[in-house]
Amino acid sequence: MVSDTRLYGAAIGVVSGGYSLWSASTATAMGTGGWLMALLGVVVLVHGVVLLTDYADRLGDASGPLMIGYSVLMLLNQALVGTGMTGGMGSGMNGGMGGGSMSGTAGSMGWDAGMVALAVLMLLSGVIMTQRTADDGRM
């Protein structure tokens, strides 16, 4: 039986990974930040799905720290893209549901508030998963 903690972690992983992939796929041109989000999206999505299977037991205590790591990478990428320090994902992300550009640069992605919110939620999930594992030895 899958625990509630794993179900929540899986839901957050699948939604965050899916959103990362969707965001990257709607870009007109992908820079470094876009490719990082696409790769991270695949990894997070797969991790979310694995949490719903018996393979999650093989991850053991690593699942929470992995979620924390993914979230930190997502937040760091958003900070770099938002400040123009890395290549954005092209003007396809400006405006619309993707979260408009806060940098004001027509060719860069800018901050994506949805991605930041999902990354913070993933960070909290990773902390909860890590603490839950430390408290009772299982997720």
C-alpha positions in Angstrom: 0.0 0.0 0.0 1.3 3.5 -0.9 1.5 5.9 2.0 -0.2 9.3 2.0 3.3 10.9 2.0 4.3 9.0 -1.1 1.0 9.9 -2.8 1.5 13.6 -2.1 5.1 13.4 -3.2 4.1 11.6 -6.4 1.3 14.2 -7.1 3.7 17.1 -6.7 6.4 15.3 -8.8 4.1 14.5 -11.6 2.5 18.0 -11.8 5.9 19.8 -11.4 7.6 17.6 -13.9 4.7 17.9 -16.4 4.6 21.7 -16.0 8.4 21.9 -16.6 8.0 19.9 -19.8 5.0 21.9 -20.9 6.8 25.1 -20.3 9.9 24.0 -22.2 7.7 22.7 -25.1 5.9 26.0 -25.6 9.1 28.0 -26.0 10.0 29.3 -29.5 13.7 28.9 -28.8 15.4 27.2 -25.9 18.5 28.4 -24.1 20.3 26.8 -21.3 17.6 27.5 -18.8 15.0 25.9 -21.0 17.0 22.7 -21.6 17.6 22.4 -17.8 13.9 22.7 -17.1 13.1 20.1 -19.8 15.6 17.6 -18.4 14.6 18.3 -14.9 11.0 17.9 -15.9 11.6 14.4 -17.2 13.5 13.4 -14.1 10.9 14.8 -11.7 8.0 13.3 -13.6 9.7 9.9 -13.6 10.4 10.2 -9.8 6.8 11.1 -9.2 5.6 8.0 -11.1 8.2 5.8 -9.3 6.8 6.9 -6.0 3.5 5.1 -6.9 5.3 1.8 -7.5 7.2 -0.8 -5.5 10.4 0.7 -7.0 10.0 3.6 -4.5 11.3 1.2 -1.8 14.6 1.0 -3.7 14.9 4.8 -3.3 14.6 4.4 0.4 15.6 7.5 2.4 16.8 9.3 -0.8 13.4 10.4 -2.1 13.0 13.4 0.2 16.5 14.8 -0.4 16.1 14.2 -4.1 12.9 16.3 -4.1 14.7 19.0 -2.2 17.5 18.9 -4.8 15.1 19.2 -7.7 13.4 22.1 -6.1 16.6 24.0 -5.4 17.6 23.5 -9.1 14.2 24.7 -10.3 14.4 27.8 -8.0 18.0 28.5 -9.0 17.1 28.2 -12.7 14.2 30.6 -12.2 16.4 33.1 -10.5 19.0 32.9 -13.2 16.5 33.1 -16.0 14.6 35.9 -14.2 17.7 38.0 -13.9 18.8 37.3 -17.5 21.9 35.4 -16.4 21.2 32.3 -18.5 19.5 31.7 -21.8 15.7 31.9 -21.5 13.3 29.7 -23.4 12.4 32.3 -26.0 9.6 34.7 -26.5 7.0 32.0 -26.6 6.8 32.2 -22.8 6.1 35.9 -22.6 2.5 36.6 -21.6 -0.2 34.1 -21.6 -0.6 31.3 -19.0 3.1 30.6 -18.9 3.7 33.6 -16.6 4.8 36.7 -18.3 8.3 38.2 -18.4 9.1 40.2 -15.3 12.5 41.1 -16.7 11.0 43.2 -19.4 13.3 41.7 -22.1 11.3 40.7 -25.1 13.5 37.7 -25.9 13.9 36.2 -22.5 11.5 34.1 -20.4 11.6 36.0 -17.2 10.2 34.6 -13.9 7.5 31.9 -14.2 5.4 32.3 -11.0 3.8 28.9 -11.5 7.2 27.2 -11.7 8.4 29.1 -8.6 5.2 28.0 -6.7 5.6 24.4 -7.7 9.3 24.4 -6.8 8.5 25.8 -3.3 5.8 23.1 -2.9 8.3 20.5 -4.0 10.8 21.8 -1.5 8.3 21.6 1.3 7.3 18.1 0.2 10.9 17.0 0.2 11.4 18.4 3.7 8.3 16.6 4.9 9.4 13.3 3.2 12.8 13.6 4.8 11.4 14.4 8.2 8.8 11.6 8.0 11.5 9.1 7.1 13.7 10.3 10.0 10.8 10.1 12.4 9.6 6.6 11.8 12.0 5.0 9.3 9.5 4.9 6.4 7.5 7.2 4.1 
